[in-house]
Amino acid sequence: MVTDKGQITIPKDVRLAAGVVPGTEVSVRFEAGKIIVEKLSNGRSSDRRAQMRKAAAKARDGMSAEYQALGADGIMAFLRG
């Protein structure tokens, strides 16, 4: 069934078989009289990792060379004072 907003529910067995989890990007198109839903990304975990790497790189680039050289322990020691 299609809702008033045009939403559908993908059955659980189909989601599991396709590896579709919350956050998975999909493409929807109309082709030869059929609606095709195609998985584009691997979902939440890979997207989240990519976002975290991007944020870490941005933060690292904004730091002076002295702080860029610090490892995790050095950063935590600095933050704790």
Residue pairs with C-beta under 8 A, 6 or more apart in sequence:
1 8
2 8
10 20
10 37
14 20
15 21
18 39
19 39
19 42
19 43
20 26
20 39
20 43
21 43
21 44
21 45
22 43
22 44
23 41
23 43
23 44
23 47
23 48
24 39
24 40
24 41
24 42
24 43
24 44
25 39
25 40
25 41
25 47
26 37
26 38
26 39
26 40
27 36
27 37
27 38
27 40
28 35
28 36
28 37
28 38
29 35
29 36
29 38
30 36
41 47
60 68
67 75
67 78
70 78
